[in-house]
Amino acid sequence: MSLIEVRGLKKSFGQLEVLKGMDLTVEQGEHIAIIGGSGCGKSVFLRSLCMLEKPDAGQIIIDGKDITAARGKNLDAIRSEMGMVYQKFHLFSEMDVMDNLCLAPVKLKGMSRKDAEAKAMEYLSQVGLASRAHAWPTVLSGGQQQRIAICRCLMMQPKILLFDEPTSALDPTMVGEVLAVIRMLAKWDISMLIVTHEMNFAREVANRVLFFADGGIYEQGTPAEIFDAPKREKTVAFIHKIKYFSYDITTRDFDLMQLQGGIQNFGEKYGMGERHIFRLRLCCEELIYEMIEKCYAPSDPIHLSLSVSYAESDHVTLIRLTSGGKPWNPFEHDSDGLGVTILKKMAKKIDHSFENGNNLIDITL
């Protein structure tokens, strides 16, 4: 039996549909990283697993028990199998560390105070904070507070740990100490779902990565599959932090100054060098005029679509031009166009195809 089964999960806020009927199965001991852009539903999904957000439709089955149908003590019993670590630490400021750790297992699980304190000291030692057992949360650093928050979850001996961007509220100098604790937990036989923006960490700790987009799991796979060879467009764009500029042309007397200004602004915004921007503008201009001249008769309607994408991760620029008209590959012919000549020299890769009545040219710079 799977540890977690999610079937047809839906959640909306007013007219905004965040989760659109998603499905997921999690096995015992899996470590799953959840990545995606802001507002894609990662945190809503995590909070739905423990009913902090009530789904509009669907089922969530935890260790064979349907949490979406549970009420009262039954709901609390299922929740007790999950530990949630939030962006903020949510420690009780009026209690010292030991009291924060012992409160829930004593009150909810009937553990003796003596046993709870012994277990708390065991966890505090494992995260390097045994000397802070009787400190007040307000005197601890953010990284220390988050480590305490993780220990508090462990005190309930959960089968599942849910991490909702556990390092996003921390100073960069403190991120490493919290990630080190999660790496330690990854060696235990405990299932973890981790919403994170730390891509290198996700690659290291997870055995499955979920990329969220369009109201659910857009693509999933091993860390190598998602980070090294993503298959779907939005995953590729997210992983490589690709930025886009696009321009459509439907007339021979299109606004060249508008096009060039758009490319200039795009290049400056993402830190391209002036020489690179100049060549990019020139190449796009010459390529467009080449295709208009060679592909279309004077009376033909014009339709070209230009896009420029830039991957911040490896500084690669891709020019894509789609043009109707007759088949024409400008790179197979002699051309006196300066832009085409430059492209032949500076392009790392050039591809041309003719499909469904359109020329498709991809140029990697």
C-alpha positions in Angstrom: 0.0 0.0 0.0 1.3 3.5 -0.9 1.9 5.9 2.0 0.1 8.8 0.2 -2.4 8.6 -2.6 -3.9 11.8 -4.1 -6.8 11.4 -6.5 -8.4 14.2 -8.5 -7.3 17.0 -6.0 -8.9 20.4 -6.8 -8.6 23.7 -5.0 -9.7 27.2 -6.0 -9.7 30.6 -4.4 -12.6 32.5 -5.9 -12.2 32.4 -9.7 -8.5 31.3 -9.3 -8.2 27.6 -9.9 -4.9 26.5 -8.2 -5.1 22.7 -8.3 -7.0 21.3 -11.3 -7.5 17.6 -10.4 -4.0 16.4 -9.7 -3.0 12.8 -8.9 0.1 11.6 -7.0 1.3 8.4 -5.3 4.1 8.5 -2.7 5.8 5.3 -1.4 7.3 4.8 2.0 10.8 6.3 2.2 10.5 8.5 -0.9 12.1 11.9 -0.8 10.2 14.2 -3.2 11.2 17.7 -4.1 8.5 20.0 -5.4 9.7 22.9 -7.6 7.9 25.5 -9.7 7.3 29.2 -10.1 5.6 31.4 -7.5 1.8 30.9 -7.3 1.8 27.5 -9.0 0.2 25.7 -6.1 3.1 24.0 -4.4 2.4 25.3 -0.9 -1.4 24.9 -1.4 -0.8 21.2 -2.3 1.4 20.6 0.8 -1.1 22.3 3.1 -3.9 20.3 1.6 -2.2 17.0 2.5 -2.7 17.8 6.2 -6.1 19.6 5.6 -4.7 23.0 6.5 -6.3 23.9 3.2 -9.6 22.1 2.6 -9.8 20.7 -1.0 -12.8 21.5 -3.1 -12.8 18.0 -4.6 -10.7 14.8 -4.6 -9.3 12.3 -2.1 -6.1 12.3 0.0 -5.4 8.9 1.5 -2.6 8.8 4.1 -1.4 5.3 5.0 -4.7 3.8 4.0 -6.9 6.4 5.7 -8.9 9.1 3.8 -8.0 12.4 5.5 -10.5 14.3 3.3 -13.4 12.3 4.9 -12.0 12.4 8.4 -13.4 14.6 11.2 -12.6 15.4 14.8 -10.3 13.0 16.6 -9.9 10.9 13.4 -8.6 13.9 11.6 -6.2 14.7 14.4 -5.0 11.1 14.5 -4.2 11.1 10.7 -2.5 14.5 11.0 -0.3 13.2 13.8 1.4 10.9 11.2 2.6 14.0 9.4 5.1 16.7 10.5 4.9 20.1 8.9 7.9 22.5 8.8 6.9 26.0 7.6 8.7 29.0 6.1 8.3 30.7 9.5 9.3 28.7 12.6 6.2 29.2 14.7 7.9 28.3 18.0 6.1 29.4 21.1 8.0 32.5 22.3 6.7 32.2 25.9 8.3 28.7 26.2 11.9 27.6 26.2 13.2 25.1 23.6 12.6 22.1 25.8 9.0 23.1 26.6 8.4 23.7 22.8 9.6 20.1 22.1 7.9 18.3 24.9 4.4 20.0 24.7 2.9 17.9 21.9 4.2 14.4 22.7 3.1 14.8 26.4 -0.3 16.3 25.7 -1.2 14.4 22.5 0.7 11.1 22.7 0.7 10.6 26.5 4.4 10.4 26.7 5.9 11.1 30.2 7.8 14.3 30.6 10.9 12.4 31.5 10.8 10.3 28.3 9.9 13.4 26.2 12.9 15.3 27.6 15.2 12.3 26.9 13.9 12.1 23.3 14.2 15.9 22.9 17.9 15.9 24.0 18.5 13.1 21.5 17.2 15.1 18.6 18.8 18.3 19.8 22.2 16.5 19.9 21.7 15.3 16.4 21.1 18.8 15.0 23.9 20.3 17.1 21.8 22.3 19.6 22.0 20.3 22.8 23.5 23.3 24.6 20.4 25.4 23.7 17.8 23.1 25.3 16.7 25.8 27.8 17.2 28.9 25.6 14.3 31.1 24.6 13.4 31.1 20.9 13.9 34.9 20.7 17.6 34.6 21.5 18.2 32.0 18.7 19.2 32.7 15.2 16.7 31.9 12.4 18.7 28.8 11.4 18.7 27.6 15.0 14.9 28.2 15.3 14.2 26.2 12.1 16.4 23.3 13.4 14.3 23.4 16.6 11.1 23.4 14.5 12.3 20.3 12.7 13.1 18.6 16.0 9.6 19.5 17.2 8.1 17.6 14.2 10.3 14.6 14.9 9.1 14.4 18.5 5.7 13.2 17.2 7.5 10.4 15.3 5.7 11.1 12.0 5.8 8.8 9.0 5.8 11.8 6.7 7.6 15.2 6.9 6.3 18.1 4.9 8.7 21.0 4.3 7.2 24.2 2.9 10.2 26.2 1.7 12.1 25.7 5.0 14.9 28.1 4.1 13.1 30.9 2.4 12.8 33.1 5.5 16.5 32.6 6.4 19.5 34.8 5.9 21.7 33.2 3.2 24.4 32.4 5.8 21.9 30.2 7.7 20.5 28.2 4.8 23.3 25.6 4.9 22.7 24.6 8.5 19.0 23.8 7.9 19.7 21.9 4.6 22.4 19.9 6.5 19.7 18.7 8.9 17.4 17.7 6.0 20.2 15.8 4.4 20.6 13.9 7.6 16.9 13.0 7.7 17.2 11.8 4.1 19.3 8.9 5.4 16.4 7.8 7.6 13.5 5.7 6.5 11.1 8.6 6.6 9.1 10.0 3.6 9.6 13.7 2.8 7.9 16.1 0.5 10.0 19.3 0.2 8.8 22.5 -1.5 12.1 24.3 -2.3 13.8 26.8 -4.5 17.2 25.3 -3.7 17.8 23.4 -7.0 21.2 21.9 -6.1 19.8 20.7 -2.8 16.8 19.1 -4.5 19.1 17.3 -7.0 21.1 15.9 -4.1 18.4 14.9 -1.6 15.4 13.9 -3.7 14.8 10.6 -5.5 11.9 12.2 -7.4 11.3 15.8 -8.5 7.8 17.3 -9.3 7.6 20.4 -11.4 4.4 22.3 -10.8 2.7 24.3 -13.5 -0.8 24.7 -15.0 -2.6 23.6 -11.9 -0.7 20.5 -11.0 2.2 18.2 -11.8 3.4 19.4 -15.2 6.4 17.1 -15.3 8.1 14.6 -13.0 11.1 12.4 -12.9 14.4 11.7 -11.3 16.6 14.6 -10.5 18.8 13.8 -13.6 15.7 13.7 -15.8 14.3 17.0 -14.6 17.5 19.0 -14.1 19.6 17.6 -17.0 17.1 16.6 -19.6 13.6 18.1 -19.0 11.2 17.3 -21.8 8.4 19.8 -21.6 8.7 23.5 -22.6 7.8 25.1 -19.3 10.1 22.8 -17.3 13.0 23.7 -19.7 12.2 27.4 -19.3 12.1 27.1 -15.5 15.2 25.0 -15.1 17.3 27.1 -17.4 15.6 30.4 -16.4 14.8 31.2 -20.0 13.6 34.7 -20.8 11.6 35.4 -24.0 11.1 38.2 -26.5 8.7 37.7 -29.4 7.5 39.7 -32.3 5.0 39.0 -35.1 5.2 40.4 -38.6 2.2 40.6 -40.9 3.2 43.3 -43.4 6.3 44.2 -45.4 6.4 47.7 -43.9 6.6 46.4 -40.3 7.9 48.8 -37.6 11.6 47.9 -37.7 12.5 50.5 -35.0 10.0 48.9 -32.7 11.5 45.5 -33.3 15.0 46.7 -32.8 14.1 48.7 -29.7 12.4 45.6 -28.2 15.5 43.5 -28.8 17.7 46.2 -27.3 15.6 46.5 -24.2 15.4 42.7 -23.8 19.2 42.4 -24.1 19.9 45.2 -21.6 17.4 43.8 -19.1 19.1 40.4 -19.0 22.7 41.7 -19.0 23.8 40.9 -22.6 26.9 42.7 -23.8 26.4 45.7 -26.2 28.3 43.9 -29.0 26.1 40.8 -28.6 22.9 42.9 -28.6 24.1 44.7 -31.8 24.8 41.5 -33.6 21.5 40.0 -32.4 19.5 43.0 -33.7 21.4 42.9 -37.1 21.0 39.1 -37.5 17.2 39.3 -36.7 16.7 42.1 -39.2 18.6 40.5 -42.0 17.0 37.1 -41.5 13.5 38.6 -41.6 14.2 40.5 -44.8 15.8 37.5 -46.3 12.8 35.3 -45.7 10.3 38.0 -46.9 12.2 38.4 -50.1 12.8 34.7 -50.9 9.6 33.1 -49.5 6.8 35.5 -50.6 5.6 36.8 -53.9 4.9 40.6 -54.0 1.1 40.0 -53.6 1.4 37.3 -51.0 0.2 38.0 -47.4 3.1 38.0 -45.0 3.3 36.1 -41.7 6.5 35.7 -39.8 6.9 35.0 -36.1 10.3 35.9 -34.4 11.2 34.8 -30.9 14.5 35.4 -29.0 15.1 33.3 -25.9 18.0 33.7 -23.4 19.0 31.1 -20.8 20.5 32.9 -17.8 22.0 29.6 -16.5 24.4 29.2 -19.4 24.1 32.5 -21.3 22.8 30.8 -24.5 20.7 32.8 -26.9 18.2 31.1 -29.3 16.7 32.8 -32.3 13.6 31.1 -33.7 11.9 32.3 -36.9 8.7 30.8 -38.3 7.8 31.9 -41.8 5.1 30.9 -44.3 5.6 31.0 -48.0 7.7 28.7 -50.1 10.4 26.5 -48.5 13.7 28.4 -48.1 16.8 27.7 -46.1 19.0 30.8 -46.3 22.0 29.0 -45.0 22.2 26.6 -47.9 22.5 29.4 -50.4 25.1 32.2 -51.0 23.8 35.4 -49.6 25.1 38.9 -49.6 23.1 39.7 -46.5 25.5 40.8 -43.7 23.3 39.3 -41.0 23.2 35.8 -42.6 26.9 36.0 -43.1 27.5 36.9 -39.5 25.1 34.2 -38.3 27.0 31.5 -40.2 30.1 32.6 -38.4 28.8 33.1 -34.9 26.1 30.4 -34.6 26.8 27.4 -32.5 24.0 25.5 -34.2 21.6 26.2 -37.1 18.5 24.1 -37.9 16.0 24.5 -40.7 12.9 22.5 -41.4 9.7 22.9 -43.5 6.6 21.6 -41.9 2.9 22.2 -42.4 3.6 25.0 -44.9 6.1 26.8 -42.6 9.8 27.3 -42.5 11.2 26.8 -39.0 14.7 28.2 -38.3 16.4 27.7 -35.0 19.8 29.4 -34.4 21.7 28.9 -31.2 24.2 31.6 -30.4 
